[in-house]
């Protein structure tokens, strides 16, 4: 089990308590837990995982210390020998935010949001997992680069309504990754209802 911090996990711009929580929660330590707050884990010979932990202050996420977690992301992707990369980050990027509008401010400060997006655009076969919005799970596929952007909704039932005015049930997102494709399955966690399923070929 691996987790990244959300907006309720780092109060007052302090991530000390979260770092302690993260280390207790993980069943096994990631391969690399960097001092910058990000972590890396090689899941198997084909898939690795990068966790980003931005802080939250006054309704906006930011990466402290001049965004060195973003540099960590870039370096790990460049050094990786795996074909697929899962990147976990609680807030979605503005270009793939299911709630986005033309004049919407990005959840992550704009400069850092743009830098992360440019790094992902320079790489291939990335699954970017985000949350925060609590709306229906959304999946966007960049066919040019083979990058998937999944905003995975909420594991708990929510009174927040989706675009069809339906109350959100809790859900879980499953990834089935093999050598040439990724299957994304979203199920209602309490009802086992299939909410979404699609396979993306690379």
C-alpha positions, 0 to 999 in steps of 0.5 A: 500500500502506498499513499500520497498526502491530501489537503487535510494531511499537511496542516499549516504547511507542515508535513512532518506529521504526514511523513511519520504517518506515511512510513507507518502506513506503507507495508514496505518502504518504497525503494527511495524515500527522498528528503524532498517528500517524494518517493519511488518504488519499482513495482516489478520489471515493467512498472514503477511508481512515483509519489508526489506530496505537495503541501496545501495552504489557503486553497492551493497546493504547492511543492516546497523548496523551489519544487525539488519534488518536481525535479525528483519526478523528472530525474526518476522518469529519465533514469527508469528502465520500466515501460510503464510509470504510475505517478500519484499526486492528490490534486489533478493537473489543470489540463486534466481536471474533470471540473476545469473551466476556461478561467479556472485556477489550477489546484497546484500553483500555475508555474509548478502545474505547467512544469509537471505537465511538460515533464509528462509530455516529454515521456510516454506510458504514464498513468497519472493518478489524482483525486481531490475533486470527489466527482465521478471518476474520469479517464483521459487518454493522450494517444500521442504519448500513451499517457493516461490521466485518471481522477479517481473520484472518492472511496467514500459515498459523497453528497456531491453530484456528478454532471448527470445530477446523480449522488456519488457512490464510493468507488475504487479504481483498478489497473490491470497492466500487461506488456502492451496494454492497460485496462482501467476498471472502476467499481462501486466499492460498496455495491461492486457495480461496474462504473467504468472499464476500458483498455488502452493499447500502447 
